[in-house]
Amino acid sequence: MNFKNKKIKYSLGIILLLSCLIIGGSVLARPSDGSILAEWGDYLKNNADVNDLQEDDIYARGKNTVITNSEIDQTTKFFMISGLDEEEANIKAIEYCKEREALYQAAIQNGYTVTDEEVWEYLDQLKEVLKGASNKDDAMSIINQFDSEDDYWNYEFTVYQKNLPIQNYVADLEKNYFKDSNISNDSISSNKGSQNSTDSESGDLEYDSGKEEKWQTSFDELKKDLVADEDFEVVNQ
């Protein structure tokens, strides 16, 4: 599948937390704080090494994939830094990791593979977005914890080898969901949070919060179905 050079639209939370795929709209629960972001960046730096999969690190096995305890621990840490207590963060982390792995398998099975070149092209676009971002200093609080900026982006490369197929897959799912309506993805992104509005010349509905909510409900159901299809079984806890 060829990489689609789509316009990148990122919220504050996504730019700050490039290492986390926003499956269900997860954002920082606490206000932006340099020390919190630096703590997260330091954690990523110290846990960025990619090691061979160890049997005793496997948390759960699905039909097509595994989830590691390392992934659960890292995601739990993220949610704790976001403001959740450890128990709630762990529950949310397990749910998140199951959804991410299930979505990745669905993306690959539907042909949403990417090459290394496509991942780097995407990261180059992220770098450009970051240069002009009003919250660049916040993002740098994370990046500066790594030994170099290159080290940070090398880490992100390993993350987006999995995230990018999922993002492309989900983007097309959303596009197809709205295909028969007169709502474009661009108008949804640009008008979220506003009241329903109509173009005075064309009469086209630019944004319908009800339809967006229906899409999110449909997507949530899909994630549940994909996780159920994987039939994860916990093997090490």
C-alpha positions as CSV (number, residue, x, y, z in Angstrom):
1,M,0.0,0.0,0.0
2,N,1.4,3.4,-1.0
3,F,1.8,6.0,1.7
4,K,-0.8,8.7,1.6
5,N,0.7,12.1,2.0
6,K,-2.3,13.5,3.8
7,K,-2.4,16.8,5.7
8,I,-1.4,16.2,9.2
9,K,-3.8,17.4,11.8
10,Y,-2.6,17.1,15.4
11,S,-4.0,18.2,18.7
12,L,-1.8,19.5,21.5
13,G,-1.9,16.1,23.2
14,I,-0.9,14.2,20.1
15,I,2.1,16.4,19.3
16,L,3.3,16.2,23.0
17,L,2.8,12.5,23.2
18,L,4.1,11.2,19.8
19,S,5.0,7.9,21.3
20,C,1.3,7.1,22.2
21,L,-1.2,6.2,19.6
22,I,-4.4,8.0,20.4
23,I,-6.9,5.2,20.0
24,G,-9.7,6.6,22.0
25,G,-8.8,10.3,22.3
26,S,-6.6,9.9,25.3
27,V,-5.0,13.1,26.4
28,L,-3.2,14.4,29.5
29,A,-5.6,14.6,32.4
30,R,-3.4,17.1,34.1
31,P,-2.4,20.6,32.8
32,S,0.8,20.8,30.7
33,D,3.7,20.8,33.1
34,G,7.4,20.7,32.1
35,S,8.4,18.5,34.9
36,I,5.6,15.9,34.1
37,L,6.6,15.9,30.5
38,A,10.3,15.6,31.3
39,E,9.5,12.7,33.6
40,W,7.7,11.0,30.7
41,G,10.6,11.7,28.4
42,D,13.1,10.3,30.9
43,Y,11.0,7.1,31.2
44,L,10.9,6.7,27.4
45,K,14.6,7.2,27.1
46,N,15.4,4.6,29.7
47,N,13.0,2.1,28.2
48,A,13.6,2.7,24.5
49,D,15.9,-0.2,23.8
50,V,14.4,-2.8,21.6
51,N,15.3,-6.2,22.9
52,D,14.4,-9.7,21.6
53,L,11.1,-10.9,22.8
54,Q,11.5,-12.9,26.0
55,E,9.0,-15.6,26.9
56,D,8.7,-14.4,30.4
57,D,7.9,-10.9,29.2
58,I,4.7,-12.0,27.4
59,Y,1.6,-10.8,29.2
60,A,-1.0,-12.2,26.9
61,R,-1.2,-14.2,23.7
62,G,-3.9,-13.6,21.0
63,K,-4.6,-15.5,17.8
64,N,-2.1,-13.4,15.8
65,T,-0.1,-11.4,18.3
66,V,1.2,-11.0,21.8
67,I,1.2,-8.2,24.4
68,T,4.3,-7.8,26.6
69,N,4.5,-6.9,30.2
70,S,6.9,-4.2,29.1
71,E,4.2,-2.6,27.0
72,I,1.7,-2.8,29.8
73,D,4.2,-1.2,32.2
74,Q,5.1,1.6,29.9
75,T,1.4,2.4,29.1
76,T,0.5,2.2,32.8
77,K,3.3,4.7,33.5
78,F,1.9,7.1,30.9
79,F,-1.6,7.0,32.4
80,M,-0.2,7.5,35.9
81,I,1.8,10.5,34.8
82,S,-1.5,11.7,33.2
83,G,-3.1,11.7,36.7
84,L,-4.6,8.3,37.2
85,D,-3.9,6.1,40.2
86,E,-1.9,3.0,39.6
87,E,-4.8,0.5,39.7
88,E,-6.9,2.6,37.3
89,A,-3.9,3.3,35.1
90,N,-3.1,-0.5,34.8
91,I,-6.7,-1.3,33.8
92,K,-6.7,1.4,31.2
93,A,-3.2,0.3,29.9
94,I,-4.3,-3.3,29.4
95,E,-7.4,-2.2,27.5
96,Y,-5.3,0.2,25.4
97,C,-2.7,-2.4,24.5
98,K,-5.3,-4.9,23.5
99,E,-7.0,-2.4,21.3
100,R,-3.7,-1.3,19.7
101,E,-2.5,-4.8,19.0
102,A,-5.9,-5.9,17.6
103,L,-6.1,-2.8,15.4
104,Y,-2.6,-3.4,14.1
105,Q,-3.4,-6.9,13.1
106,A,-6.6,-5.8,11.4
107,A,-4.6,-3.1,9.5
108,I,-2.0,-5.5,8.3
109,Q,-4.6,-8.1,7.3
110,N,-6.4,-5.4,5.3
111,G,-3.2,-4.4,3.4
112,Y,-2.1,-1.4,5.4
113,T,1.6,-2.2,5.5
114,V,4.3,0.5,5.4
115,T,7.9,0.6,4.4
116,D,10.7,2.1,6.5
117,E,10.9,4.9,3.9
118,E,7.2,5.7,4.4
119,V,7.7,5.8,8.2
120,W,10.6,8.2,8.0
121,E,8.6,10.4,5.5
122,Y,5.8,10.6,8.0
123,L,8.2,11.4,10.9
124,D,9.7,14.2,8.7
125,Q,6.2,15.7,8.4
126,L,5.8,15.5,12.2
127,K,9.1,17.3,12.6
128,E,7.8,20.1,10.4
129,V,4.6,20.3,12.4
130,L,6.6,20.5,15.6
131,K,8.7,23.4,14.3
132,G,5.7,25.6,14.0
133,A,3.8,24.4,17.0
134,S,2.9,26.8,19.8
135,N,3.7,24.1,22.3
136,K,7.1,23.3,20.9
137,D,8.8,23.9,24.2
138,D,6.5,21.4,25.9
139,A,7.4,18.8,23.3
140,M,11.1,19.5,23.7
141,S,10.7,18.8,27.4
142,I,10.2,15.2,26.3
143,I,12.7,15.1,23.5
144,N,15.5,16.7,25.5
145,Q,15.5,13.8,27.9
146,F,17.1,11.6,25.2
147,D,20.8,11.8,24.5
148,S,20.1,13.5,21.2
149,E,17.1,14.5,19.1
150,D,18.1,11.8,16.6
151,D,17.8,9.2,19.4
152,Y,14.3,10.4,20.1
153,W,13.3,10.2,16.5
154,N,14.9,6.8,16.2
155,Y,12.7,5.7,19.1
156,E,9.7,7.2,17.4
157,F,10.5,5.2,14.2
158,T,10.1,1.9,16.1
159,V,6.7,3.2,17.5
160,Y,5.4,4.3,14.1
161,Q,6.3,1.1,12.4
162,K,3.1,-0.1,14.2
163,N,1.2,3.2,14.7
164,L,1.3,4.3,11.0
165,P,-0.5,1.3,9.6
166,I,-3.1,1.7,12.3
167,Q,-3.6,5.4,11.6
168,N,-3.9,4.8,7.9
169,Y,-6.4,2.0,8.5
170,V,-8.5,4.0,10.9
171,A,-8.4,7.1,8.7
172,D,-9.9,5.1,5.8
173,L,-12.5,3.5,8.1
174,E,-13.6,7.0,9.1
175,K,-13.6,8.3,5.6
176,N,-15.7,5.4,4.4
177,Y,-18.1,5.8,7.3
178,F,-18.9,9.4,6.2
179,K,-18.6,8.7,2.4
180,D,-22.4,8.7,1.8
181,S,-22.9,11.9,3.9
182,N,-22.0,15.4,3.0
183,I,-19.5,15.7,5.8
184,S,-15.8,15.7,4.9
185,N,-13.0,14.6,7.2
186,D,-11.5,18.1,6.8
187,S,-14.7,19.8,7.9
188,I,-15.1,17.5,10.9
189,S,-11.5,18.2,12.1
190,S,-11.8,22.0,11.5
191,N,-15.3,22.4,13.1
192,K,-15.2,20.0,16.1
193,G,-16.5,21.7,19.2
194,S,-18.6,24.1,17.2
195,Q,-22.4,24.0,16.6
196,N,-23.7,22.4,13.5
197,S,-23.3,24.8,10.6
198,T,-24.4,25.0,7.0
199,D,-22.4,26.6,4.1
200,S,-24.4,29.6,3.0
201,E,-23.6,29.0,-0.7
202,S,-23.7,25.2,-1.1
203,G,-26.1,24.4,1.7
204,D,-23.8,21.5,2.7
205,L,-23.7,20.5,6.4
206,E,-20.1,21.2,7.5
207,Y,-20.2,19.4,10.8
208,D,-22.8,17.2,12.6
209,S,-21.8,16.4,16.1
210,G,-24.4,13.6,16.2
211,K,-22.9,11.8,13.2
212,E,-19.4,12.2,14.7
213,E,-20.6,10.7,17.9
214,K,-22.1,7.8,15.9
215,W,-18.8,7.3,14.2
216,Q,-17.0,7.1,17.5
217,T,-19.6,4.7,18.9
218,S,-19.1,2.5,15.7
219,F,-15.3,2.7,16.1
220,D,-15.5,1.7,19.8
221,E,-17.7,-1.3,18.9
222,L,-15.2,-2.3,16.2
223,K,-12.3,-2.2,18.7
224,K,-14.3,-4.4,21.0
225,D,-15.0,-6.9,18.2
226,L,-11.3,-7.0,17.1
227,V,-10.1,-7.5,20.7
228,A,-12.7,-10.3,21.1
229,D,-11.6,-11.9,17.8
230,E,-8.0,-11.9,19.0
231,D,-9.2,-13.9,22.1
232,F,-6.3,-12.7,24.3
233,E,-5.2,-15.2,27.0
234,V,-3.1,-13.9,29.9
235,V,0.0,-16.1,30.4
236,N,2.2,-13.9,32.6
237,Q,1.1,-11.2,35.0
